Amino acid sequence: MTVLRFRLAADTDLASTRLNAYYLNAGYRVVGHKEGKPQPGGAPKSFTLLEKPAPVHDV
């Protein structure tokens, strides 16, 4: 039996406290921050990087 393990990832605007709280309440954990990520047609923004384990699937 082979078990595949994946992680779900998300990045949210560092200033978006409501969205960050949503992901934390959904089981994501903070794994880092990305400072100065370029934005199309706008100033760079900082982001929170989050991840959580995805459900395990037997193959």
DSSP file (Angstrom, degrees, kcal/mol; ACC not computed):
  #  RESIDUE AA STRUCTURE BP1 BP2  ACC     N-H-->O    O-->H-N    N-H-->O    O-->H-N    TCO  KAPPA ALPHA  PHI   PSI    X-CA   Y-CA   Z-CA
    1    1 A M              0   0    0      0, 0.0     2,-0.4     0, 0.0    57,-0.0   0.000 360.0 360.0 360.0 134.8    0.0    0.0    0.0
    2    2 A T        -     0   0    0      2,-0.0    57,-2.3     0, 0.0     2,-0.5  -0.915 360.0-156.5-108.1 134.9    1.3    3.5   -0.9
    3    3 A V  E     -A   58   0A   0     -2,-0.4     2,-0.4    55,-0.2    55,-0.2  -0.955   5.0-154.6-113.6 124.8    0.1    6.5    1.1
    4    4 A L  E     -A   57   0A   0     53,-1.6    53,-1.0    -2,-0.5     2,-0.5  -0.831   8.6-166.1 -97.7 134.2    0.3    9.9   -0.5
    5    5 A R        +     0   0    0     -2,-0.4     2,-0.3    51,-0.1    51,-0.1  -0.982  10.9 173.0-123.0 128.9    0.6   12.9    1.8
    6    6 A F        -     0   0    0     -2,-0.5    48,-2.9    48,-0.2     2,-0.4  -0.859  21.4-137.9-127.1 162.0    0.0   16.4    0.6
    7    7 A R  E     -B   53   0B   0     -2,-0.3     2,-0.4    46,-0.3    -2,-0.0  -0.965  12.9-136.2-120.9 141.8   -0.2   19.8    2.2
    8    8 A L  E     -B   52   0B   0     44,-3.4    44,-2.0    -2,-0.4     2,-0.3  -0.801  27.6-164.1 -91.7 137.0   -2.7   22.5    1.5
    9    9 A A  E     +B   51   0B   0     -2,-0.4     2,-0.3    42,-0.2    42,-0.2  -0.905  14.2 172.5-126.4 152.1   -1.1   25.9    1.3
   10   10 A A  E     -B   50   0B   0     40,-2.3    40,-3.0    -2,-0.3     2,-0.4  -0.986  15.9-155.3-149.4 152.9   -2.5   29.5    1.3
   11   11 A D  E     -B   49   0B   0     -2,-0.3     2,-0.3    38,-0.2    38,-0.2  -0.999  16.8-174.7-131.4 135.9   -1.0   33.0    1.4
   12   12 A T  E     -B   48   0B   0     36,-2.0    36,-2.9    -2,-0.4     2,-0.1  -0.913  38.4 -88.3-127.9 152.7   -3.0   35.9    2.8
   13   13 A D  E >   -B   47   0B   0     -2,-0.3     3,-2.0    34,-0.2    34,-0.3  -0.396  36.7-132.7 -57.1 127.0   -2.4   39.6    3.1
   14   14 A L  T 3  S+     0   0    0     32,-2.7    -1,-0.2     1,-0.3    33,-0.1   0.793 105.7  53.7 -56.1 -30.4   -0.5   40.2    6.3
   15   15 A A  T 3  S+     0   0    0     31,-0.4     2,-1.6     1,-0.1    -1,-0.3   0.584  83.2  94.6 -82.6  -9.8   -2.9   43.1    7.2
   16   16 A S    <>  +     0   0    0     -3,-2.0     4,-2.4     1,-0.2     5,-0.2  -0.590  45.7 169.1 -86.4  82.6   -6.0   41.0    6.7
   17   17 A T  H  > S+     0   0    0     -2,-1.6     4,-2.3     1,-0.2    -1,-0.2   0.852  74.7  53.4 -65.3 -34.9   -6.6   39.9   10.3
   18   18 A R  H  > S+     0   0    0      2,-0.2     4,-2.0    -3,-0.2    -1,-0.2   0.924 111.7  44.5 -66.3 -43.4  -10.1   38.4    9.6
   19   19 A L  H  > S+     0   0    0      2,-0.2     4,-2.1     1,-0.2    -2,-0.2   0.905 113.3  50.6 -68.7 -40.7   -8.8   36.3    6.7
   20   20 A N  H  X S+     0   0    0     -4,-2.4     4,-2.3     1,-0.2    -1,-0.2   0.912 110.4  50.3 -60.9 -42.2   -5.8   35.1    8.8
   21   21 A A  H  X S+     0   0    0     -4,-2.3     4,-2.5     2,-0.2    -2,-0.2   0.882 107.2  55.1 -63.5 -38.6   -8.1   34.2   11.7
   22   22 A Y  H  X S+     0   0    0     -4,-2.0     4,-1.3     2,-0.2    -2,-0.2   0.951 110.5  44.4 -58.7 -50.5  -10.3   32.2    9.3
   23   23 A Y  H  <>S+     0   0    0     -4,-2.1     5,-2.3     1,-0.2     3,-0.2   0.899 112.9  51.0 -64.2 -41.1   -7.4   30.1    8.1
   24   24 A L  H ><5S+     0   0    0     -4,-2.3     3,-1.3     1,-0.2    -1,-0.2   0.908 110.8  48.8 -62.8 -41.0   -6.1   29.5   11.6
   25   25 A N  H 3<5S+     0   0    0     -4,-2.5    -1,-0.2     1,-0.2    -2,-0.2   0.744 105.4  59.8 -68.7 -23.1   -9.5   28.4   12.8
   26   26 A A  T 3<5S-     0   0    0     -4,-1.3    -1,-0.2    -3,-0.2    -2,-0.2   0.365 128.4 -94.9 -86.8   4.4   -9.7   26.1    9.7
   27   27 A G  T < 5S+     0   0    0     -3,-1.3    -3,-0.2     1,-0.3    -2,-0.1   0.472  80.2 135.8  99.8   2.0   -6.6   24.2   10.9
   28   28 A Y      < -     0   0    0     -5,-2.3     2,-0.3    -6,-0.2    -1,-0.3  -0.444  38.7-151.6 -76.5 157.2   -3.9   26.0    9.0
   29   29 A R  E     -C   51   0B   0     22,-2.4    22,-1.9    -2,-0.1     2,-0.3  -0.966  22.6-105.3-128.8 150.4   -0.7   27.0   10.7
   30   30 A V  E     +C   50   0B   0     -2,-0.3    20,-0.3    20,-0.2     3,-0.1  -0.572  36.6 171.2 -74.3 128.5    1.7   29.8    9.9
   31   31 A V  E     -     0   0B   0     18,-3.0     2,-0.3     1,-0.3    19,-0.2   0.384  59.4 -44.0-117.6  -1.2    4.9   28.6    8.3
   32   32 A G  E     -C   49   0B   0     17,-1.1    17,-2.9     2,-0.0    -1,-0.3  -0.965  51.3 -99.7 163.2-176.6    6.4   32.0    7.3
   33   33 A H  E     -C   48   0B   0     -2,-0.3     2,-0.5    15,-0.2    15,-0.2  -0.979  16.2-148.5-135.3 147.2    6.0   35.4    5.9
   34   34 A K  E     -C   47   0B   0     13,-2.7    13,-2.7    -2,-0.3     3,-0.5  -0.967  18.5-156.7-118.6 113.5    6.8   36.8    2.5
   35   35 A E  E     +     0   0B   0     -2,-0.5    11,-0.2    11,-0.2    10,-0.1  -0.705  68.1   4.6 -91.5 139.5    7.9   40.5    2.5
   36   36 A G  E    S-     0   0B   0     -2,-0.3    10,-0.2     1,-0.2    -1,-0.2   0.843  72.6-178.7  64.1  39.8    7.5   42.7   -0.5
   37   37 A K  E     -C   45   0B   0      8,-2.9     8,-2.2    -3,-0.5    -1,-0.2  -0.595  33.5-113.4 -71.9 123.2    5.7   40.3   -2.9
   38   38 A P  E     -     0   0B   0      0, 0.0     5,-0.1     0, 0.0    -1,-0.1  -0.254  29.9-156.1 -59.7 142.8    5.2   42.2   -6.2
   39   39 A Q  E >   -C   42   0B   0      3,-0.6     3,-1.9    -3,-0.0     2,-0.2  -0.969  26.2-104.7-120.9 135.9    1.6   43.0   -7.2
   40   40 A P  T 3  S-     0   0    0      0, 0.0     3,-0.1     0, 0.0     0, 0.0  -0.411 102.9  -7.0 -59.8 121.9    0.4   43.6  -10.7
   41   41 A G  T 3  S+     0   0    0     -2,-0.2     2,-0.3     1,-0.2     0, 0.0   0.681 126.2  70.6  68.8  19.1   -0.1   47.4  -11.1
   42   42 A G  E <  S- C   0  39B   0     -3,-1.9    -3,-0.6     3,-0.0    -1,-0.2  -0.911  88.6 -68.6-153.2-179.7    0.4   48.2   -7.4
   43   43 A A  E     -     0   0B   0     -2,-0.3    -6,-0.1     1,-0.1    -7,-0.0  -0.417  61.5 -92.4 -73.4 150.1    2.8   48.4   -4.6
   44   44 A P  E     -     0   0B   0      0, 0.0     2,-0.3     0, 0.0    -1,-0.1  -0.274  44.4-155.6 -59.2 149.2    4.4   45.3   -3.1
   45   45 A K  E     - C   0  37B   0     -8,-2.2    -8,-2.9    -3,-0.1     2,-0.4  -0.858  12.7-121.7-125.1 161.2    2.6   43.6   -0.2
   46   46 A S  E     -     0   0B   0     -2,-0.3   -32,-2.7   -10,-0.2   -31,-0.4  -0.841  30.5-163.4-102.9 142.6    3.6   41.4    2.6
   47   47 A F  E     -BC  13  34B   0    -13,-2.7   -13,-2.7    -2,-0.4     2,-0.5  -0.920  19.9-130.7-129.3 150.7    1.9   38.0    3.1
   48   48 A T  E     -BC  12  33B   0    -36,-2.9   -36,-2.0    -2,-0.3     2,-0.5  -0.866  24.9-144.2 -93.4 130.9    1.4   35.3    5.7
   49   49 A L  E     +BC  11  32B   0    -17,-2.9   -18,-3.0    -2,-0.5   -17,-1.1  -0.866  24.8 177.5 -99.7 127.6    2.2   31.8    4.4
   50   50 A L  E     +BC  10  30B   0    -40,-3.0   -40,-2.3    -2,-0.5     2,-0.3  -0.895   7.5 173.3-128.8 155.3    0.0   29.1    5.9
   51   51 A E  E     -BC   9  29B   0    -22,-1.9   -22,-2.4    -2,-0.3   -42,-0.2  -0.988   8.4-175.2-155.0 160.2   -0.3   25.3    5.4
   52   52 A K  E     -B    8   0B   0    -44,-2.0   -44,-3.4    -2,-0.3   -24,-0.1  -0.978  40.1 -91.5-151.2 152.7   -2.1   22.3    6.8
   53   53 A P  E     -B    7   0B   0      0, 0.0   -46,-0.3     0, 0.0     3,-0.1  -0.409  40.5-133.1 -64.9 139.3   -2.0   18.6    6.0
   54   54 A A        -     0   0    0    -48,-2.9   -48,-0.2     1,-0.2     0, 0.0  -0.505  40.1 -76.7 -84.1 161.6   -4.4   17.4    3.4
   55   55 A P        -     0   0    0      0, 0.0     2,-0.3     0, 0.0   -49,-0.2  -0.269  53.2-111.4 -56.6 145.7   -6.5   14.3    4.0
   56   56 A V        -     0   0    0    -51,-0.1     2,-0.4    -3,-0.1   -51,-0.1  -0.640  31.7-163.3 -83.3 135.8   -4.6   11.0    3.5
   57   57 A H  E     -A    4   0A   0    -53,-1.0   -53,-1.6    -2,-0.3     2,-0.3  -0.981  12.6-137.9-121.6 129.4   -5.5    8.9    0.5
   58   58 A D  E      A    3   0A   0     -2,-0.4   -55,-0.2   -55,-0.2     0, 0.0  -0.649 360.0 360.0 -80.7 141.0   -4.6    5.2    0.1
   59   59 A V              0   0    0    -57,-2.3   -56,-0.1    -2,-0.3    -1,-0.1   0.359 360.0 360.0-114.9 360.0   -3.5    4.3   -3.4
